[in-house]
Amino acid sequence: MRSPKLAALELRKFGRGRLPRAALVALLLLPLLYGALYLWSFWDPYGRLDRLPVALVNADRGATADGKRIDAGDDIVSGLRDSEVFDWREVSAEEARAGVEDGRYYLSLTMPADFSRRIASSAGDTPETGALQVRTNDANNYIVGQISRTVFSEVRTAASTNASRSFLDRIFISFSDIHGATVKAADGADDLKGGIGKAEKGSKDLADGLKDAKEGSGDLSTGLRKLDTGSGDLEDGSARVAAGTQALADRVNGVADKVGPFLKDNEKSIGETAQFVADSAGAIRENLDALEKRAPTAAKEAREASDRLTELYRTRCETTGTSPLPDTACTDLKPARDAAADVARLAADLDTLVTDHSGALEELDGQLATLQKQSQALADRAPHLSEDLDKAVTKINDLNKGAGQVAAGAKKLHTGIGTANTGAADLDAGVGDLKTGAEDLSGGMFKLVDGSGRLAGGLHDGAEQIPDYDKQQREDRTQVMADPVQLASQALHKAPNYGTGFAPYFVPLSLWVGAMVAYMLIAPLNRRALAAGAPAWRIALAGWLPVLAIGVLQVLALMAVLHWLVGLEMARAAGTVGFLFLVTGCFAAIVQWLNARFGAAGRILVLAVLMLQLTSAGGTYPVQTSPGFFNAIHPFLPMSYVVEALRRLITGGGLGPVWQACAVLLAFTAGALALTAVSARRRQVWTLDRLHPELSL
């Protein structure tokens, strides 16, 4: 009898009563308990975290920074409630501590009292970090603690980002303030440059004016020096004239009776003396006229120079506010102003002297005019003196009197002109110093104009380089700098939920269990074929095909429930189902051989092989995270390849692992059937062990 017919006869036994039929139904539905129920139980646990009661303690008292109220704790509470991650319950600190301890709350999150103050401290001198306090209890649930670490890490990152945004926004506002202040400084430098330019022009004009004043003071000093010399000569000459006229008068008056002959004998000498007096008086009158004319002019020029320098010092150095001149320029300008004032006073004193003695000078001039006139008249009349002695004596007495007055006035004039000469010399020296200082000031002002130009240019360049952000630009930059590194996560063939990710692990587990239970109800080796002496390979197929058929039905039932009831979406649905047909055939062949070869002990070995496959297949954590033993056996067990292939078929990806798994499963299936055939051949020979087995299940 052929193997398919033998397999059909084996399955037909399940239709001979209620209990066999119930057993067949249970056998078909058994994989659903391992596959569908397991996957359904934790299909999407992360989507139901809002059902977990979690204690929330907001003890934050808030803070104030830069005149603004900061309530970081309230902001976090509001954000947590909007996120709906957990079932947040606001409680006191004591209740939260007790609730986590006794299991009422899975964990607690606390915002301490100084949370906002620490965050606001970033704008102060002693910045501090704010700390969110999380309390977990692994005795309640270890996985919840792991989940909370991930969730609260995101909460901490969000809170840190908000604090950083506030701090960075203040920095960018400071940039704008610095930019504005620099622009104002640049504008002020422009004004300074303009003021210094005007001051430079004024200092140049001052230097030019002092140059003219120097020339005038030099002329005045030279003229007064000459005038002093002339007045000295005048004093000496007038004194000699007065002495001569006095001697003449004495002689004339003393020897009046002898005058006639004397005059007759000295007519020529008297005429020459009178002519000399007349000429000297004319020369003195000319010098007096020059002194009267030049003294006011010199005083005026010196006063104008002093006024210009005083006005320059007042406007550039004493004006309220920032001086357009540096302190060193003002320091140099003050002595120049004082010297000019001294020179002006000296010139004024000279002018005052001339002005105060203008009456005396005029009187002296009148006296000189009289003396000149009388002397000239005497000179003219000298040849005729002897003819008019009385008249001559009277004139000589008048001449003597006038000569005495001239001598006294000439002495007084010489004294005044000497003082004026000294003042004029000081004036000339002072104006010379002023001229030198003004020239130095003009040169310094030129350099200052150049330096202020470079300062203004540098400030404008600096203002252009300092950023000035508007509100939108600040928001864009603070957003980037507060969270400069974003995780550009790209999940290739992403599993939509937890259950989909674990389906490649639980589906083969359920099929292995299905094959294991099937061989509890179906003999691994067909007894009729053994009794009939059928070929060993036919016996092996006859025991394998019924379980394969049941396995195909198990696959169809399991995948129908997972897809339409649980919600499993497969990238390659037909490929997944076809591959599972191969998987159930391979598992059935392995379980068949273990039962056929080892008998009752084979059932224990089936469980052991299942445990080894579950722990080394990498269905939960990557196998590389397991101890070395599981890494060593991983490549030699079929479920390792099944899990990897189902991941590609369900979630997508390259089919290389699928084809590799198919080859491995075919090899395991063929090898297991061959070993089962060997076991069947051995079972056809009766031994004492078969007649009296040591263990029977």
C-alpha positions as CSV (number, residue, x, y, z in Angstrom):
1,M,0.0,0.0,0.0
2,R,1.3,3.4,-0.9
3,S,2.3,6.1,1.6
4,P,-0.5,8.6,0.7
5,K,-3.1,5.9,1.2
6,L,-1.6,4.9,4.4
7,A,-1.6,8.5,5.6
8,A,-5.3,8.8,4.6
9,L,-6.1,5.8,6.6
10,E,-4.3,7.2,9.6
11,L,-6.4,10.5,9.4
12,R,-9.6,8.6,8.8
13,K,-9.4,7.2,12.4
14,F,-10.3,10.7,13.7
15,G,-13.7,10.5,12.1
16,R,-14.8,7.4,14.0
17,G,-16.4,9.1,17.0
18,R,-16.9,12.3,18.8
19,L,-13.8,12.1,20.9
20,P,-11.4,11.6,18.0
21,R,-13.1,14.4,16.1
22,A,-12.8,16.7,19.1
23,A,-9.1,15.7,19.4
24,L,-8.6,16.6,15.7
25,V,-10.2,20.0,16.2
26,A,-8.1,20.6,19.3
27,L,-5.1,19.6,17.4
28,L,-5.9,22.1,14.6
29,L,-6.6,24.9,17.1
30,L,-3.7,24.2,19.5
31,P,-1.2,26.6,17.6
32,L,-3.6,29.4,18.1
33,L,-3.0,29.2,21.9
34,Y,0.7,29.7,21.4
35,G,0.6,32.0,18.4
36,A,-2.6,34.0,18.4
37,L,-3.1,34.4,22.1
38,Y,0.5,35.2,22.9
39,L,0.7,37.9,20.1
40,W,-2.7,39.3,21.0
41,S,-1.8,39.6,24.6
42,F,1.0,42.1,23.9
43,W,0.1,43.2,20.4
44,D,0.6,46.9,21.1
45,P,1.6,47.5,24.8
46,Y,3.2,50.9,24.0
47,G,-0.1,52.1,22.7
48,R,-1.8,51.5,26.0
49,L,0.7,53.2,28.4
50,D,-2.0,55.8,29.2
51,R,-3.6,53.1,31.4
52,L,-0.6,52.9,33.8
53,P,-1.2,55.0,36.9
54,V,1.8,57.2,37.5
55,A,2.2,59.7,40.4
56,L,3.0,63.3,39.4
57,V,4.4,65.7,42.1
58,N,4.7,69.4,41.2
59,A,6.4,71.1,44.1
60,D,7.9,73.9,41.9
61,R,7.5,77.4,43.4
62,G,8.4,79.2,40.3
63,A,10.9,82.0,39.8
64,T,11.5,85.4,38.2
65,A,14.2,86.2,35.7
66,D,14.6,89.5,33.8
67,G,11.3,90.6,35.1
68,K,9.5,87.6,33.7
69,R,7.7,84.9,35.6
70,I,9.0,81.4,35.0
71,D,6.9,78.3,36.0
72,A,8.8,75.4,34.5
73,G,7.0,72.8,36.6
74,D,3.6,73.9,35.4
75,D,4.8,73.9,31.8
76,I,6.1,70.3,32.1
77,V,2.8,69.1,33.8
78,S,0.8,70.7,31.0
79,G,3.0,69.0,28.4
80,L,2.8,65.6,30.1
81,R,-1.0,65.8,30.2
82,D,-1.2,66.7,26.6
83,S,1.1,63.8,25.6
84,E,-1.1,61.2,27.4
85,V,1.9,58.8,27.8
86,F,0.8,57.6,31.3
87,D,-2.2,58.0,33.5
88,W,-0.8,61.0,35.4
89,R,-2.2,61.6,38.8
90,E,-1.1,64.7,40.7
91,V,-0.5,63.8,44.3
92,S,1.7,65.0,47.2
93,A,5.3,63.9,47.7
94,E,4.4,61.6,50.6
95,E,1.5,59.9,48.7
96,A,3.7,59.4,45.7
97,R,6.5,57.8,47.7
98,A,4.0,55.5,49.5
99,G,2.1,54.6,46.3
100,V,5.3,53.6,44.4
101,E,6.3,51.5,47.4
102,D,3.0,49.6,47.7
103,G,2.3,49.3,44.0
104,R,-0.5,51.7,43.6
105,Y,1.7,53.7,41.2
106,Y,4.2,52.2,38.9
107,L,6.5,55.2,39.2
108,S,6.6,58.8,40.2
109,L,7.9,62.1,38.6
110,T,8.7,65.0,40.9
111,M,9.5,68.7,40.0
112,P,11.4,70.0,43.1
113,A,10.6,73.3,44.7
114,D,13.7,75.0,43.2
115,F,13.2,73.6,39.7
116,S,12.3,77.0,38.1
117,R,14.9,78.9,40.1
118,R,17.6,76.6,38.9
119,I,16.5,77.0,35.3
120,A,16.3,80.8,35.7
121,S,19.8,80.8,37.2
122,S,21.3,80.5,33.7
123,A,20.9,84.2,33.4
124,G,22.7,84.9,36.7
125,D,26.3,84.6,38.0
126,T,25.9,81.1,39.4
127,P,24.0,78.9,36.9
128,E,22.7,75.6,38.2
129,T,21.0,72.7,36.5
130,G,17.4,71.7,37.3
131,A,16.8,68.1,38.2
132,L,13.6,66.0,37.5
133,Q,13.3,63.3,40.2
134,V,12.1,59.9,39.0
135,R,11.3,57.1,41.4
136,T,10.7,53.5,40.2
137,N,10.2,50.2,41.8
138,D,11.2,47.1,39.8
139,A,9.3,45.0,42.3
140,N,6.2,46.4,40.7
141,N,7.2,45.8,37.1
142,Y,10.7,45.8,35.6
143,I,9.6,46.6,32.1
144,V,7.7,49.7,33.2
145,G,10.9,51.0,34.7
146,Q,12.7,50.5,31.4
147,I,10.0,52.3,29.5
148,S,9.9,55.2,32.0
149,R,13.6,55.8,31.4
150,T,13.0,56.3,27.7
151,V,10.0,58.5,28.2
152,F,11.6,60.7,30.9
153,S,14.7,61.0,28.9
154,E,12.6,62.7,26.2
155,V,10.9,64.8,28.9
156,R,14.3,65.9,30.2
157,T,15.5,66.7,26.7
158,A,12.4,68.8,26.0
159,A,12.8,70.7,29.3
160,S,16.5,71.3,28.6
161,T,15.7,72.5,25.1
162,N,13.1,75.0,26.4
163,A,15.6,76.3,29.0
164,S,18.3,76.6,26.3
165,R,16.0,78.4,24.0
166,S,15.3,81.1,26.6
167,F,19.0,81.4,27.5
168,L,20.0,81.6,23.8
169,D,17.3,84.1,23.0
170,R,18.7,86.4,25.7
171,I,22.2,86.0,24.1
172,F,20.8,87.0,20.6
173,I,19.0,90.0,22.1
174,S,22.3,91.0,23.7
175,F,23.9,90.8,20.2
176,S,21.2,93.2,18.9
177,D,21.9,95.5,21.9
178,I,25.6,95.5,21.2
179,H,25.0,96.1,17.5
180,G,22.8,99.1,18.4
181,A,25.3,100.5,20.8
182,T,28.1,100.0,18.3
183,V,26.1,101.8,15.6
184,K,25.5,104.7,18.1
185,A,29.3,104.7,18.9
186,A,30.0,104.8,15.1
187,D,27.7,107.7,14.7
188,G,29.3,109.4,17.6
189,A,32.7,108.8,16.1
190,D,31.4,110.4,12.9
191,D,30.3,113.4,14.9
192,L,33.7,113.4,16.7
193,K,35.4,113.3,13.3
194,G,33.4,116.2,12.1
195,G,34.1,118.2,15.3
196,I,37.7,117.4,15.2
197,G,37.8,118.4,11.6
198,K,36.3,121.8,12.5
199,A,38.8,122.0,15.4
200,E,41.6,121.2,13.1
201,K,40.5,124.0,10.7
202,G,40.2,126.3,13.7
203,S,43.6,125.4,15.0
204,K,45.1,126.0,11.5
205,D,43.3,129.4,11.4
206,L,44.7,130.1,14.9
207,A,48.2,129.2,13.8
208,D,47.9,131.5,10.8
209,G,46.5,134.3,13.0
210,L,49.2,133.8,15.5
211,K,51.8,133.9,12.7
212,D,50.4,137.3,11.7
213,A,50.3,138.3,15.4
214,K,53.9,137.2,15.7
215,E,54.9,139.4,12.8
216,G,53.0,142.3,14.3
217,S,54.4,141.8,17.8
218,G,57.9,141.6,16.3
219,D,57.3,144.8,14.5
220,L,55.9,146.4,17.7
221,S,58.9,145.1,19.7
222,T,61.3,146.4,17.1
223,G,59.6,149.8,16.9
224,L,59.4,150.1,20.7
225,R,63.0,149.1,21.0
226,K,64.0,151.8,18.6
227,L,61.6,154.2,20.3
228,D,63.1,153.3,23.6
229,T,66.6,154.1,22.2
230,G,65.3,157.3,20.7
231,S,63.5,158.3,23.9
232,G,66.7,157.6,25.8
233,D,68.6,159.8,23.4
234,L,65.8,162.3,23.7
235,E,66.1,162.2,27.5
236,D,69.8,162.7,27.4
237,G,69.5,165.4,24.7
238,S,66.7,167.2,26.4
239,A,68.6,167.1,29.7
240,R,71.7,168.6,28.0
241,V,69.5,171.2,26.3
242,A,67.8,172.0,29.6
243,A,71.2,172.3,31.2
244,G,72.5,174.4,28.3
245,T,69.4,176.7,28.4
246,Q,69.7,176.9,32.2
247,A,73.3,177.9,31.9
248,L,72.4,180.2,29.1
249,A,69.6,181.8,31.1
250,D,71.9,182.1,34.2
251,R,74.6,183.7,32.2
252,V,72.1,186.0,30.4
253,N,70.4,187.0,33.6
254,G,73.6,187.2,35.5
255,V,75.4,189.3,33.0
256,A,72.5,191.2,31.6
257,D,74.6,194.2,31.3
258,K,77.1,192.3,29.5
259,V,74.6,190.5,27.3
260,G,74.7,192.9,24.5
261,P,78.4,192.5,23.8
262,F,78.0,188.7,24.5
263,L,75.1,188.3,22.2
264,K,76.9,190.2,19.6
265,D,79.9,188.0,20.1
266,N,77.8,184.7,20.3
267,E,75.0,185.3,17.8
268,K,76.2,182.5,15.7
269,S,76.5,180.0,18.6
270,I,73.1,181.0,20.0
271,G,71.5,180.5,16.6
272,E,73.1,177.1,16.1
273,T,72.0,176.0,19.6
274,A,68.5,177.2,19.1
275,Q,68.3,175.5,15.7
276,F,69.5,172.2,17.3
277,V,66.8,172.5,19.9
278,A,64.2,173.1,17.3
279,D,65.4,170.1,15.2
280,S,65.5,167.8,18.3
281,A,62.0,168.9,19.4
282,G,60.7,168.0,15.9
283,A,62.3,164.6,16.0
284,I,60.8,163.8,19.4
285,R,57.3,164.9,18.2
286,E,57.6,162.4,15.3
287,N,58.5,159.6,17.6
288,L,55.6,160.4,19.9
289,D,53.2,160.3,17.0
290,A,54.5,156.8,16.0
291,L,54.1,155.6,19.6
292,E,50.5,156.8,19.8
293,K,49.5,155.2,16.5
294,R,51.2,151.7,17.0
295,A,50.4,151.1,20.6
296,P,46.6,150.7,20.1
297,T,47.1,148.5,17.0
298,A,49.5,146.1,18.9
299,A,47.1,145.9,21.8
300,K,44.1,145.1,19.5
301,E,46.0,142.4,17.6
302,A,47.2,140.8,20.8
303,R,43.7,140.9,22.3
304,E,42.1,139.4,19.2
305,A,44.7,136.6,19.2
306,S,44.0,135.9,22.9
307,D,40.2,136.0,22.4
308,R,40.4,133.5,19.5
309,L,42.5,131.1,21.6
310,T,40.3,131.5,24.6
311,E,37.2,130.7,22.5
312,L,38.8,127.7,21.0
313,Y,39.7,126.3,24.4
314,R,36.2,127.0,25.7
315,T,34.3,125.3,22.8
316,R,36.7,122.4,22.5
317,C,37.7,121.7,26.1
318,E,35.1,123.2,28.5
319,T,31.8,122.4,26.7
320,T,29.5,120.1,28.7
321,G,29.6,116.6,27.4
322,T,32.2,114.6,25.6
323,S,35.1,116.9,24.4
324,P,35.8,116.6,20.7
325,L,39.5,117.0,21.6
326,P,41.5,114.4,23.5
327,D,42.7,115.3,27.0
328,T,46.3,115.8,25.9
329,A,45.3,118.4,23.3
330,C,43.3,120.3,25.9
331,T,46.3,120.1,28.3
332,D,48.6,121.7,25.7
333,L,46.1,124.3,24.7
334,K,45.5,125.7,28.2
335,P,49.1,127.2,28.6
336,A,48.9,128.7,25.2
337,R,45.6,130.3,26.2
338,D,47.1,131.7,29.4
339,A,50.2,133.0,27.6
340,A,48.1,134.7,25.0
341,A,46.1,136.4,27.8
342,D,49.3,137.6,29.4
343,V,50.6,139.0,26.1
344,A,47.2,140.7,25.6
345,R,47.5,142.2,29.1
346,L,51.0,143.5,28.4
347,A,49.9,145.1,25.1
348,A,46.8,146.5,26.9
349,D,49.1,147.9,29.6
350,L,51.2,149.6,27.0
351,D,48.2,150.9,25.3
352,T,46.8,152.1,28.7
353,L,50.1,153.7,29.4
354,V,50.0,155.6,26.1
355,T,46.3,156.3,26.6
356,D,46.6,157.3,30.2
357,H,49.5,159.6,29.4
358,S,47.9,160.8,26.2
359,G,47.2,164.1,27.9
360,A,50.9,164.3,29.1
361,L,52.0,163.3,25.6
362,E,49.8,165.8,24.1
363,E,51.0,168.4,26.6
364,L,54.6,167.3,25.9
365,D,53.9,167.5,22.2
366,G,52.5,171.0,22.7
367,Q,55.5,172.0,24.7
368,L,57.8,170.5,22.1
369,A,55.9,172.4,19.4
370,T,56.3,175.6,21.5
371,L,60.0,174.8,22.1
372,Q,60.5,174.0,18.4
373,K,58.7,177.2,17.5
374,Q,60.6,179.3,20.0
375,S,63.9,177.6,19.2
376,Q,63.3,178.2,15.5
377,A,62.3,181.7,16.2
378,L,65.4,182.2,18.3
379,A,67.5,180.6,15.6
380,D,65.9,182.9,13.1
381,R,66.3,185.9,15.4
382,A,69.8,185.0,16.7
383,P,71.6,187.2,14.2
384,H,69.5,190.1,15.5
385,L,69.7,189.4,19.2
386,S,72.0,192.1,20.0
387,E,69.5,194.5,18.5
388,D,66.7,193.4,20.8
389,L,68.4,192.3,24.1
390,D,65.4,192.6,26.3
391,K,63.3,190.6,23.9
392,A,66.1,188.0,23.7
393,V,66.5,187.8,27.5
394,T,62.8,187.1,27.8
395,K,62.9,184.5,25.1
396,I,66.0,182.9,26.6
397,N,64.2,182.6,29.9
398,D,61.1,181.2,28.2
399,L,63.4,178.8,26.3
400,N,65.1,177.7,29.6
401,K,61.7,177.1,31.2
402,G,60.5,175.1,28.1
403,A,63.7,173.1,27.9
404,G,63.3,172.1,31.6
405,Q,59.8,171.0,31.0
406,V,60.9,169.0,27.9
407,A,63.7,167.4,29.9
408,A,61.2,166.3,32.6
409,G,58.7,165.0,30.1
410,A,61.4,163.2,28.1
411,K,62.6,161.4,31.2
412,K,59.1,160.3,32.1
413,L,58.5,159.2,28.5
414,H,61.7,157.2,28.4
415,T,60.7,155.4,31.6
416,G,57.3,154.5,30.2
417,I,58.6,153.5,26.8
418,G,61.2,151.3,28.6
419,T,58.4,149.5,30.4
420,A,56.5,149.2,27.1
421,N,59.6,147.9,25.4
422,T,60.0,145.1,28.0
423,G,56.3,144.2,27.7
424,A,56.6,144.2,23.9
425,A,59.6,141.8,24.1
426,D,57.6,139.6,26.4
427,L,54.6,139.9,24.1
428,D,56.8,138.9,21.1
429,A,58.2,135.9,23.0
430,G,54.8,134.8,24.2
431,V,53.2,135.2,20.7
432,G,56.2,133.2,19.4
433,D,55.4,130.4,21.9
434,L,51.8,130.6,21.0
435,K,52.6,130.3,17.3
436,T,54.8,127.2,18.0
437,G,52.1,125.7,20.2
438,A,49.4,126.5,17.6
439,E,51.5,124.8,14.9
440,D,52.0,121.8,17.1
441,L,48.3,121.8,17.9
442,S,47.4,122.0,14.2
443,G,49.7,119.0,13.4
444,G,48.2,117.0,16.3
445,M,44.7,117.9,15.2
446,F,45.5,116.6,11.7
447,K,46.6,113.3,13.2
448,L,43.6,113.3,15.4
449,V,41.3,113.9,12.4
450,D,43.0,110.9,10.7
451,G,42.7,108.7,13.8
452,S,39.1,109.7,14.4
453,G,38.4,108.7,10.8
454,R,39.9,105.3,11.3
455,L,38.0,105.0,14.6
456,A,34.7,105.8,12.8
457,G,35.5,103.4,10.0
458,G,36.4,100.6,12.4
459,L,33.2,101.1,14.4
460,H,31.1,101.0,11.3
461,D,32.9,97.8,10.1
462,G,32.4,96.3,13.6
463,A,28.7,97.2,13.6
464,E,28.3,95.4,10.2
465,Q,30.0,92.3,11.6
466,I,27.9,92.2,14.8
467,P,24.6,90.4,14.0
468,D,21.3,92.2,14.5
469,Y,18.6,89.6,14.5
470,D,14.9,90.3,14.4
471,K,12.3,88.2,16.3
472,Q,11.9,85.6,13.6
473,Q,15.6,85.2,13.1
474,R,16.2,84.8,16.8
475,E,13.5,82.1,17.0
476,D,15.1,80.2,14.1
477,R,18.5,80.4,15.6
478,T,17.5,79.6,19.2
479,Q,15.6,76.6,17.9
480,V,18.6,75.2,16.1
481,M,21.2,76.0,18.8
482,A,18.9,74.7,21.6
483,D,18.6,71.4,19.8
484,P,21.5,71.4,17.3
485,V,21.5,67.7,16.5
486,Q,18.3,66.0,15.3
487,L,18.0,62.2,15.0
488,A,17.1,61.6,11.4
489,S,15.7,58.2,12.0
490,Q,14.8,56.1,9.0
491,A,13.3,52.7,9.7
492,L,13.6,50.3,6.8
493,H,10.6,48.0,6.7
494,K,9.2,49.2,10.0
495,A,7.0,46.9,12.0
496,P,3.9,48.8,12.9
497,N,3.6,47.4,16.5
498,Y,5.1,45.1,19.0
499,G,3.0,42.0,18.0
500,T,4.1,42.3,14.3
501,G,7.8,42.4,15.5
502,F,7.3,39.2,17.5
503,A,5.2,37.2,15.1
504,P,8.3,35.6,13.4
505,Y,9.2,34.2,16.8
506,F,5.8,32.9,18.1
507,V,4.4,31.5,14.8
508,P,7.2,28.8,14.4
509,L,6.9,28.1,18.1
510,S,3.2,27.3,17.8
511,L,3.9,25.1,14.7
512,W,6.5,23.2,16.6
513,V,4.1,22.6,19.5
514,G,1.5,21.6,16.9
515,A,3.7,19.0,15.4
516,M,4.8,17.8,18.9
517,V,1.2,17.3,20.0
518,A,0.2,15.7,16.7
519,Y,2.7,12.9,17.2
520,M,1.2,12.3,20.6
521,L,-2.0,11.3,18.8
522,I,-0.5,9.8,15.6
523,A,2.2,7.1,15.6
524,P,5.5,8.3,14.1
525,L,5.8,5.0,12.2
526,N,2.7,3.4,10.6
527,R,2.1,0.1,12.4
528,R,0.3,-1.5,9.4
529,A,3.2,-0.6,7.1
530,L,5.6,-2.0,9.7
531,A,3.6,-5.2,10.0
532,A,3.3,-5.6,6.2
533,G,7.1,-5.2,5.8
534,A,6.8,-2.2,3.6
535,P,10.0,-0.3,2.6
536,A,11.4,1.9,5.3
537,W,11.1,5.1,3.3
538,R,7.5,4.3,2.6
539,I,6.9,3.8,6.3
540,A,8.6,7.1,7.1
541,L,6.4,9.0,4.6
542,A,3.3,7.2,5.8
543,G,4.0,8.6,9.3
544,W,5.0,12.1,8.2
545,L,2.3,12.9,5.6
546,P,-0.7,12.9,8.1
547,V,1.1,15.4,10.4
548,L,2.1,17.5,7.4
549,A,-1.6,17.7,6.4
550,I,-2.6,18.6,9.9
551,G,0.3,21.2,9.9
552,V,-1.0,22.8,6.7
553,L,-4.4,23.2,8.2
554,Q,-2.8,24.6,11.4
555,V,-1.0,27.2,9.3
556,L,-4.1,28.2,7.5
557,A,-6.1,28.5,10.7
558,L,-3.4,30.4,12.6
559,M,-2.6,32.9,9.8
560,A,-6.3,33.5,9.2
561,V,-6.9,34.4,12.8
562,L,-3.7,36.5,13.0
563,H,-4.5,38.4,9.9
564,W,-8.3,39.0,10.1
565,L,-8.8,39.0,13.9
566,V,-5.6,40.1,15.5
567,G,-4.5,42.5,12.6
568,L,-1.2,41.1,11.4
569,E,-0.2,42.7,8.1
570,M,2.3,40.8,5.9
571,A,4.4,42.4,3.2
572,R,4.4,39.0,1.3
573,A,1.3,37.2,2.6
574,A,1.3,34.3,0.0
575,G,5.1,33.8,0.4
576,T,4.6,33.8,4.2
577,V,1.9,31.1,4.1
578,G,3.9,29.0,1.6
579,F,7.1,29.3,3.6
580,L,5.1,28.2,6.7
581,F,4.0,25.1,4.9
582,L,7.7,24.2,4.4
583,V,8.4,25.0,8.1
584,T,5.6,22.8,9.4
585,G,6.8,20.0,7.2
586,C,10.4,20.3,8.5
587,F,9.3,20.5,12.1
588,A,7.0,17.5,11.6
589,A,9.9,15.5,10.1
590,I,12.3,16.3,13.0
591,V,9.7,15.6,15.7
592,Q,8.8,12.3,13.8
593,W,12.4,11.2,13.8
594,L,13.0,12.0,17.5
595,N,9.9,10.0,18.4
596,A,10.7,7.1,16.1
597,R,14.3,6.8,17.1
598,F,14.0,7.4,20.9
599,G,10.5,6.3,21.6
600,A,9.1,7.7,24.8
601,A,12.3,9.6,25.5
602,G,11.9,11.3,22.2
603,R,9.1,13.3,23.5
604,I,11.4,14.8,26.2
605,L,14.0,15.4,23.5
606,V,11.4,17.3,21.4
607,L,10.8,19.7,24.3
608,A,14.6,20.0,24.9
609,V,15.2,20.9,21.2
610,L,12.3,23.4,21.4
611,M,13.9,25.1,24.4
612,L,17.3,25.2,22.7
613,Q,15.7,26.8,19.6
614,L,13.7,29.3,21.5
615,T,16.8,30.5,23.5
616,S,19.2,30.7,20.5
617,A,17.0,31.8,17.6
618,G,17.3,35.6,18.4
619,G,13.5,36.0,18.4
620,T,13.5,38.7,21.1
621,Y,16.9,40.2,21.6
622,P,19.7,39.8,19.1
623,V,21.5,36.5,19.6
624,Q,24.8,38.4,20.0
625,T,23.5,39.6,23.4
626,S,23.1,36.1,24.6
627,P,25.8,34.0,26.3
628,G,28.4,32.3,24.1
629,F,26.7,28.9,24.3
630,F,23.6,30.1,22.5
631,N,25.7,31.9,19.9
632,A,27.5,28.6,19.3
633,I,24.4,26.5,18.6
634,H,22.5,29.3,16.8
635,P,23.6,28.3,13.2
636,F,22.8,24.6,13.7
637,L,19.1,24.8,14.6
638,P,16.3,25.3,12.0
639,M,14.3,27.9,13.9
640,S,17.2,30.4,13.7
641,Y,16.7,30.5,9.9
642,V,12.9,30.4,10.2
643,V,12.8,33.5,12.4
644,E,15.1,35.5,10.1
645,A,13.2,34.5,7.0
646,L,9.7,35.3,8.5
647,R,11.0,38.8,9.4
648,R,11.7,39.5,5.7
649,L,8.4,38.0,4.6
650,I,6.2,39.8,7.1
651,T,7.9,43.2,7.4
652,G,9.7,43.3,4.1
653,G,13.3,43.3,2.9
654,G,15.6,41.3,0.7
655,L,14.8,37.6,0.1
656,G,18.3,36.3,0.6
657,P,17.6,34.9,4.1
658,V,14.3,33.4,2.8
659,W,16.0,31.3,0.2
660,Q,18.7,30.3,2.6
661,A,16.1,29.3,5.1
662,C,14.3,27.2,2.4
663,A,17.5,25.4,1.6
664,V,18.2,24.7,5.3
665,L,14.7,23.5,6.0
666,L,14.7,21.2,2.9
667,A,18.0,19.8,4.1
668,F,16.7,19.2,7.7
669,T,13.5,17.7,6.3
670,A,15.3,15.3,4.0
671,G,17.8,14.4,6.7
672,A,15.1,13.8,9.3
673,L,13.0,11.6,6.9
674,A,16.1,9.6,6.0
675,L,16.9,9.1,9.7
676,T,13.3,8.1,10.3
677,A,13.6,5.6,7.5
678,V,16.6,4.1,9.2
679,S,14.7,4.0,12.5
680,A,11.8,2.3,10.6
681,R,14.1,-0.3,9.2
682,R,15.4,-1.0,12.7
683,R,11.8,-1.2,14.0
684,Q,11.1,-4.0,11.6
685,V,13.5,-6.2,13.6
686,W,12.1,-7.3,17.0
687,T,14.4,-7.2,20.0
688,L,14.0,-7.8,23.7
689,D,14.1,-4.0,24.2
690,R,11.1,-3.6,22.0
691,L,9.2,-6.4,23.7
692,H,10.0,-5.1,27.2
693,P,10.8,-1.4,26.9
694,E,12.5,0.3,29.9
695,L,10.3,3.3,29.7
696,S,6.8,3.6,28.4
697,L,4.7,6.9,28.0
